Amino acid sequence: MTTARLFVLETRLGKSAAAELALVKARYWNLKRYELGGPLTESDVVEYQSLTPDRIVEMIDQADKSMTQGRGPKYTRTE
C-alpha cells in the first residue's frame, strides 16, 4: 500500500520516472503477497493483472477518503 501511495503521489507531481519505479515496486510486493499465500491460483493471476495504474489511483483515493471522512489527503485539496 505504501509503494502504491508513492506511485500516486509521484504521478500527481508529474515525476514520471519516479512514478514508474514506484509502480514496479507496488506490483512486485503485491505479487509477493500472493506468493506467500501459497501456490498462485487463476483468480490470483486475474486479480494481480487488474492492478493497473488507474486502479491503483482509484484504490488509494478511496482509502484516503475513507481515512479522512471523505475529504481526501491535503495534497489533493484546492482550498
Sequence and secondary structure as in RCSB ss.txt:
>XXXX:A:sequence
MTTARLFVLETRLGKSAAAELALVKARYWNLKRYELGGPLTESDVVEYQSLTPDRIVEMIDQADKSMTQGRGPKY
TRTE
>XXXX:A:secstr
 HHHHHHHHHHHTT HHHHHHHHHHHHHHHHHHHHHTSS  HHHHHHHHT  HHHHHHHHHHHHHHHTTT   GG
G   
